[in-house]
Amino acid sequence: MRIRSNAAGLMAGAGAIYVAAVVTMAGVHAQQNSKPVVQPTSLKALTVPEPANLKDFVADKQAAIVLGKAFFWDQQASSDNNMACASCHFHAGSDNRVKNQLNPGQAGGSNAFTAVASGNKGGPNYTLTAADFPFHRLADRNDRDSTVMFDTDDVVGSSGVFNSDYKKNVGIVEQQTYYPDGVFQVNGIETRRATGRNAPTVINAAMNFRNFWDGRANFVFNGVTPFGPRDKDAQIWVDDWYTDAKSGAQVERAVKAYARIPYAALASQAVGPALSAFEMSGASRAFSDLGHKMLAGRPLVNQQVATTDSVLGPYRHPFGYGLNTTYEALIRKAFQPQFWNVPDATFQASSGGGYRQIEANFSLFWGLAIQLYEATLISDDSRFDRYASGDATQLTSQEKLGLSLFTSERGKCVNCHKGAEFTGASVRMVLGSRDDSDGPIENMLMGDGASAIYDNGFYNIGVTPSSRDVGVGGTDPWGNPLSFARSFKNTLMGVFAPDSYTHSLDPCVWQAVSGCAIVRTPDTRDAVDGSFKTPTLRNIELTGPYFHNGGYGTLEQVVEFYNRGGNRRQTANGDTTGYGSNSSNFDSEVTPMGLNDAEKAALVAFLKSLTDDRVRYEKAPFDHPSLKIPNGHKGDNATVQTTDGVKAIDDFVAVPAVGAPGLTAPIKPFLQ
């Protein structure tokens, strides 16, 4: 058998990254309590990380961006033709819907809806109001140990699809069986399900080392699932030729191959929601099913595209709805032929299935194309960026005071929301220079004064008790820890860590500290339960509600949270961030700040200076096709309307198509 060299080498480009990382970082020295402070700067000075082996897969990058934008905004991608990726990321890259957005703490909470702070019973199809926030209320908002007046384990997630089982495709329509799941329903009538975590913005997400709140979207894209090298079954199909032993003729076939594409956490993230039974899919749907459906239809067929759309404009259909081309044509233009050109009969004989190669590899096209589109969504022209570039007039005196608090030892905000990215979870902060990074794992003193290792860029700041959602302390589908810290401890017991494929997890490779010997024993303490990826603060004015549970509705409430030192409360065995044998996982740098009202207002003002007006007005590259988004159901949380006795009738919110010049009126913050 002879496999083409460009197929055999799919893993070579990623393998070299490990060597480069070790060479670059071998000389790093840091203190035991090591969290490098990287001051805020303009994002204009940074470039978006890109896979070194991208050309092994992508033939035409601009065509892939066109394909990715169409994929991201196309409602046909969901099983019911009503949900796109953009449906949960349409407002400054996030989701500001207020109806039917509650989840009953399914990540570890009660899985039962509770009343909301306003006194309403909440639950499915409830419409959130300002009176419902924050989700944790104290007798003294400046004292985290004061009497709790209200608390709930409910989460503001994103409304997705009805509970259903996928059956088969009939053209561009999917046959499904719908049935209530016992949770998301009003009087026995099924409502759309809501996700268990708040939707973070996709703007600037291309800078992240890992994606999703718990980091499960791997730095290395395997072409199929979010889990990178962890998923040993994830393989793509490539064109292959071999010499027949009898005739000596060259014979074409398709063979499976592993794809390893580093710097591709966005691609890993993109393939998750498309098959999620909460977000976009009927249960048991495969990517090949999605590919079969999408290739049969016209891109964005029921959605308007602006003539001046910065990416899709040249492909706009003459009628104004959808594109004038097909997904198959875009894929053939964007991707290397070995991933789509095997004749259908030959591929089906090789694979033993009924799909075409272009359908079987649809996850590869979907993930990489969406990543390349989202990599264009970089907001680097806020007033702060201009100020950081030398124009002192761009910030007011109040905003400058807020900046000084943000970077001060008193505020310590910059210790986690660092650099131009305003997050310690970026590629630069995890695999950067000695001034930026301590590597994938950090070692520092925790809130209880004891040392522990934890994942760089992931912190437990005490928003909710760790028992409600362990975050990066969770596991993948094969039982492996999501946490780098725990994976490294496993390597000390002889268990291979798949995340070491492109970078060493050994803290001593990245930092030489006096306590380094401590982290070479499997029983070293880790502090990862209840820890979540540090989100960027760019455009934070527009991306509420806030935190992984969506429990804070305004920036003022967020500042109050930090001013009191978070929501950590003492318990008999430690504090509420503790989980299992660990009495505390609390980040030691979240301490009461003691801000007065003027200082709180200044900090909020500074955060608002991080908004890029192109995002506020949806100017290119943040322009987009139209979207009709499910926004709860006709009725309320007591009664819903139905025509079939099974599903509630949808309400919709219409988002108009916007071209490169943007809107005439700005989009608003959450609840405004």
MIGURO-216042 format. One line per 10 residues: number of its first residue (from 1); their letters; for each residue y, x, z of C-alpha. Coordinates in steps of 0.1 Angstrom, whole numbers. Example, Ala and Ser with C-alpha at 12.3 -4.5 7.8 and 13.67 -1.06 7.14 Angstrom:
<tornus>
1> as> -45/123/78; -11/137/71
</tornus>
This chain:
<tornus>
1> mrirsnaagl> 0/0/0; 35/12/-8; 65/-3/9; 99/2/-7; 119/29/11; 148/5/17; 125/-19/35; 107/8/54; 140/21/66; 154/-11/81
11> magagaiyva> 150/4/116; 163/39/108; 200/32/110; 197/17/145; 174/45/158; 201/71/152; 226/53/174; 206/62/206; 210/99/198; 247/96/191
21> avvtmagvha> 253/77/223; 235/102/245; 253/132/228; 286/115/232; 282/105/268; 261/133/283; 291/150/299; 305/120/317; 313/125/353; 323/97/377
31> qqnskpvvqp> 324/88/413; 298/67/430; 321/37/433; 327/40/395; 344/14/375; 368/32/352; 402/16/350; 414/13/314; 449/1/311; 459/-28/288
41> tslkaltvpe> 470/-17/253; 475/-33/219; 444/-45/202; 459/-33/169; 447/3/177; 410/-7/178; 386/-14/150; 359/-40/151; 324/-23/156; 301/-27/126
51> panlkdfvad> 264/-19/121; 259/15/105; 230/1/85; 249/-30/73; 246/-20/36; 208/-21/39; 212/-58/42; 246/-69/29; 254/-62/-8; 289/-78/-8
61> kqaaivlgka> 307/-80/25; 335/-104/13; 309/-128/-1; 291/-127/32; 324/-136/50; 328/-166/27; 292/-176/34; 297/-171/72; 328/-192/73; 310/-220/54
71> ffwdqqassd> 280/-218/77; 302/-218/108; 321/-249/99; 294/-269/81; 283/-301/100; 252/-303/78; 237/-275/99; 228/-298/127; 198/-321/127; 221/-352/127
81> nnmacaschf> 246/-338/102; 274/-342/128; 275/-308/146; 286/-274/134; 289/-242/152; 327/-249/151; 322/-282/169; 321/-263/202; 345/-236/191; 372/-255/172
91> hagsdnrvkn> 401/-251/196; 413/-214/199; 376/-206/194; 366/-228/223; 360/-264/232; 387/-286/247; 370/-320/246; 371/-341/278; 346/-369/271; 308/-366/277
101> qlnpgqaggs> 311/-329/286; 294/-329/320; 260/-313/327; 243/-319/361; 239/-282/370; 206/-278/350; 208/-240/352; 197/-241/388; 216/-269/405; 205/-304/414
111> naftavasgn> 200/-317/379; 216/-349/392; 251/-360/383; 275/-362/413; 309/-379/418; 339/-359/405; 369/-349/426; 390/-379/415; 364/-402/431; 349/-414/399
121> kggpnytlta> 311/-413/396; 313/-389/366; 281/-385/346; 274/-390/309; 302/-403/288; 328/-397/315; 363/-387/304; 376/-358/325; 412/-359/338; 434/-334/356
131> adfpfhrlad> 426/-351/389; 390/-339/385; 399/-301/387; 391/-278/404; 355/-285/411; 357/-266/445; 385/-277/469; 394/-263/502; 416/-275/531; 437/-244/526
141> rndrdstvmf> 436/-232/490; 446/-197/501; 416/-194/526; 382/-192/510; 366/-199/544; 386/-230/552; 369/-264/552; 354/-275/519; 370/-308/509; 350/-312/477
151> dtddvvgssg> 324/-293/457; 300/-301/429; 273/-283/410; 281/-302/378; 293/-281/349; 318/-287/321; 297/-278/291; 298/-289/254; 285/-321/241; 259/-315/214
161> vfnsdykknv> 230/-335/200; 209/-364/212; 175/-356/226; 151/-357/197; 120/-342/180; 123/-328/145; 98/-343/120; 106/-331/85; 134/-328/59; 140/-354/33
171> giveqqtyyp> 166/-338/11; 196/-331/33; 184/-357/59; 162/-347/88; 137/-372/101; 137/-373/139; 123/-392/168; 150/-401/194; 142/-409/230; 161/-407/263
181> dgvfqvngie> 154/-376/284; 161/-393/317; 193/-374/324; 218/-379/296; 219/-417/294; 239/-447/304; 219/-477/315; 189/-464/296; 208/-458/264; 207/-422/252
191> trratgrnap> 239/-401/251; 245/-367/235; 234/-339/258; 259/-314/272; 252/-277/276; 248/-261/310; 277/-236/306; 312/-237/294; 318/-226/258; 336/-193/256
201> tvinaamnfr> 359/-185/227; 345/-168/196; 379/-152/189; 376/-114/196; 339/-119/205; 331/-93/178; 343/-67/203; 315/-77/229; 285/-55/235; 264/-86/244
211> nfwdgranfv> 271/-123/240; 265/-155/258; 275/-157/295; 242/-142/306; 242/-115/279; 209/-126/262; 224/-122/227; 212/-87/222; 233/-58/209; 206/-53/183
221> fngvtpfgpr> 199/-81/159; 163/-86/149; 171/-109/120; 155/-140/136; 162/-147/173; 189/-137/199; 166/-113/218; 166/-82/197; 137/-57/201; 125/-78/230
231> dkdaqiwvdd> 110/-103/206; 80/-86/191; 72/-115/169; 105/-116/151; 101/-102/116; 118/-108/83; 102/-109/48; 109/-82/22; 100/-77/-14; 72/-51/-18
241> wytdaksgaq> 51/-37/-47; 17/-20/-45; -7/-5/-70; -38/-26/-77; -69/-4/-70; -88/-17/-100; -63/-22/-128; -37/3/-117; -10/-24/-123; 20/-28/-101
251> veravkayar> 17/-60/-81; 46/-78/-63; 42/-94/-30; 62/-101/2; 55/-83/35; 68/-87/70; 91/-61/84; 111/-55/116; 148/-55/113; 169/-35/138
261> ipyaalasqa> 206/-40/133; 228/-25/161; 264/-35/169; 253/-71/160; 254/-91/192; 274/-118/173; 246/-122/149; 221/-124/178; 243/-151/193; 248/-171/161
271> vgpalsafem> 210/-178/157; 208/-194/191; 227/-227/189; 214/-236/155; 179/-243/169; 190/-254/204; 178/-289/214; 211/-293/233; 236/-280/207; 225/-286/171
281> sgasrafsdl> 189/-293/166; 160/-316/171; 132/-299/191; 107/-278/171; 130/-273/141; 126/-238/125; 152/-217/107; 131/-221/75; 136/-259/79; 173/-254/83
291> ghkmlagrpl> 173/-232/52; 154/-257/31; 179/-284/40; 211/-263/35; 200/-249/2; 194/-284/-11; 230/-295/-4; 265/-285/-13; 284/-265/13; 308/-285/35
301> vnqqvattds> 302/-315/12; 318/-341/35; 346/-319/48; 380/-311/33; 389/-276/24; 426/-267/21; 438/-253/-12; 453/-224/7; 423/-217/29; 424/-179/34
311> vlgpyrhpfg> 387/-174/27; 373/-206/11; 403/-216/-10; 390/-200/-42; 357/-218/-38; 372/-252/-31; 357/-281/-50; 381/-299/-74; 377/-331/-54; 389/-313/-22
321> yglnttyeal> 357/-318/-3; 333/-289/1; 328/-259/-21; 322/-256/-58; 292/-234/-54; 258/-235/-35; 245/-217/-5; 218/-201/-27; 244/-186/-50; 264/-173/-20
331> irkafqpqfw> 234/-157/-4; 223/-141/-37; 258/-126/-40; 261/-115/-4; 227/-100/5; 205/-74/-10; 179/-87/-34; 148/-76/-15; 155/-104/10; 155/-133/-14
341> nvpdatfqas> 142/-124/-49; 104/-127/-45; 92/-155/-69; 84/-187/-50; 47/-188/-60; 43/-151/-51; 60/-155/-17; 40/-186/-8; 8/-168/-17; 18/-138/5
351> sgggyrqiea> 31/-159/34; 5/-186/34; 32/-212/38; 52/-237/17; 87/-221/21; 106/-198/-3; 116/-163/8; 153/-173/8; 143/-201/33; 121/-179/54
361> nfslfwglai> 148/-153/58; 176/-179/64; 181/-167/100; 189/-132/87; 216/-146/64; 229/-170/90; 233/-145/117; 249/-116/97; 271/-139/77; 285/-156/107
371> qlyeatlisd> 290/-123/125; 310/-109/95; 332/-140/95; 338/-140/132; 346/-103/130; 377/-114/111; 389/-135/140; 407/-108/159; 439/-119/177; 459/-87/179
381> dsrfdryasg> 495/-99/174; 505/-115/208; 538/-108/223; 519/-84/247; 506/-65/217; 541/-60/204; 553/-50/239; 524/-25/242; 533/-11/208; 568/-2/221
391> datqltsqek> 590/-33/218; 601/-39/255; 620/-71/245; 588/-90/239; 581/-97/276; 604/-113/300; 611/-99/335; 588/-125/349; 560/-115/325; 565/-78/333
401> lglslftser> 562/-86/370; 529/-104/362; 517/-73/342; 525/-50/371; 505/-73/395; 476/-75/369; 473/-37/368; 481/-30/405; 457/-20/433; 467/-53/449
411> gkcvnchkga> 456/-74/420; 428/-53/406; 426/-77/376; 425/-47/352; 393/-33/368; 372/-60/351; 396/-73/324; 403/-39/310; 417/-22/280; 430/-38/248
421> eftgasvrmv> 400/-62/248; 408/-75/283; 371/-74/292; 348/-47/305; 319/-62/285; 331/-48/252; 312/-23/231; 339/3/239; 336/-2/276; 298/0/276
431> lgsrddsdgp> 292/27/250; 326/43/249; 342/76/259; 342/92/293; 375/76/300; 364/41/291; 328/37/303; 301/45/328; 274/33/304; 253/1/305
441> ienmlmgdga> 248/4/342; 273/10/370; 267/21/406; 292/10/432; 298/-5/466; 294/-42/468; 312/-69/488; 290/-63/518; 298/-25/518; 264/-14/506
451> saiydngfyn> 257/4/473; 240/-13/443; 235/-9/406; 245/-37/382; 252/-43/345; 285/-30/333; 309/-59/324; 289/-85/343; 301/-94/378; 295/-119/405
461> igvtpssrdv> 329/-131/416; 318/-160/437; 328/-189/415; 296/-208/425; 266/-200/447; 242/-177/429; 214/-202/434; 231/-226/409; 230/-202/380; 216/-166/382
471> gvggtdpwgn> 233/-156/349; 223/-121/339; 198/-122/368; 176/-144/346; 148/-136/323; 140/-138/286; 112/-160/272; 87/-133/279; 96/-128/315; 116/-96/310
481> plsfarsfkn> 149/-93/330; 180/-99/310; 197/-73/333; 199/-37/322; 198/-27/358; 165/-44/365; 151/-32/331; 159/4/341; 142/-1/375; 111/-13/356
491> tlmgvfapds> 111/19/335; 107/38/367; 75/19/372; 63/27/336; 75/-5/319; 92/1/286; 127/-14/283; 133/-27/248; 171/-25/253; 168/13/254
501> ythsldpcvw> 161/12/217; 197/21/208; 210/35/241; 197/50/273; 197/28/304; 195/58/327; 228/59/347; 224/96/352; 227/101/314; 261/85/315
511> qavsgcaivr> 274/97/348; 267/126/371; 273/115/407; 262/125/441; 243/93/445; 224/96/412; 191/104/428; 192/70/446; 190/51/413; 157/68/404
521> tpdtrdavdg> 135/47/427; 122/13/417; 133/-2/450; 170/6/444; 192/-24/452; 206/-42/422; 234/-68/423; 230/-90/392; 221/-125/403; 249/-149/397
531> sfktptlrni> 267/-123/376; 283/-133/342; 299/-116/313; 336/-109/318; 354/-130/293; 384/-118/273; 418/-130/286; 433/-131/251; 445/-166/242; 434/-177/277
541> eltgpyfhng> 463/-202/278; 445/-222/252; 408/-218/261; 404/-239/292; 385/-251/312; 377/-218/329; 348/-198/342; 311/-202/333; 310/-236/349; 343/-249/334
551> gygtleqvve> 353/-259/369; 390/-249/367; 414/-268/345; 445/-247/346; 456/-210/348; 474/-219/380; 440/-229/396; 424/-197/383; 451/-176/400; 447/-196/432
561> fynrggnrrq> 409/-188/430; 416/-150/428; 444/-151/453; 421/-163/480; 393/-138/470; 371/-162/452; 348/-189/466; 324/-166/485; 315/-181/519; 296/-165/547
571> tangdttgyg> 260/-178/554; 235/-171/581; 219/-144/560; 249/-130/541; 270/-151/518; 268/-176/490; 265/-149/463; 232/-138/478; 199/-147/461; 163/-140/470
581> snssnfdsev> 160/-108/490; 196/-98/483; 220/-111/509; 251/-106/487; 259/-98/451; 296/-101/455; 320/-78/436; 339/-58/462; 371/-58/442; 375/-96/445
591> tpmglndaek> 396/-96/476; 425/-118/489; 457/-108/471; 483/-125/493; 506/-135/464; 536/-157/470; 545/-186/447; 568/-165/425; 541/-138/421; 515/-164/412
601> aalvaflksl> 538/-178/386; 545/-144/372; 508/-136/368; 503/-169/349; 533/-161/327; 518/-127/318; 485/-143/309; 503/-167/286; 519/-137/268; 484/-128/256
611> tddrvryeka> 484/-158/232; 486/-149/195; 508/-174/178; 485/-173/148; 459/-188/170; 484/-213/185; 493/-225/150; 459/-219/134; 473/-195/108; 450/-173/88
621> pfdhpslkip> 425/-159/97; 422/-188/121; 426/-216/95; 396/-238/88; 380/-268/70; 382/-303/84; 358/-313/111; 347/-346/126; 335/-339/161; 314/-362/183
631> nghkgdnatv> 337/-370/213; 316/-391/236; 305/-427/228; 321/-461/225; 324/-473/260; 326/-453/292; 303/-439/319; 294/-474/331; 286/-490/298; 281/-478/262
641> qttdgvkaid> 277/-496/229; 245/-493/208; 231/-508/176; 195/-497/179; 189/-499/217; 182/-462/218; 213/-442/211; 249/-448/221; 274/-452/192; 295/-420/187
651> dfvavpavga> 332/-417/190; 347/-390/170; 378/-368/170; 391/-357/136; 403/-321/131; 422/-318/98; 417/-290/73; 443/-262/78; 452/-236/52; 465/-201/57
661> pgltapikpf> 501/-211/66; 488/-229/96; 500/-260/115; 536/-272/119; 529/-282/156; 510/-259/179; 476/-267/195; 479/-274/232; 462/-261/264; 433/-280/280
671> lq> 442/-315/293; 476/-315/276
</tornus>
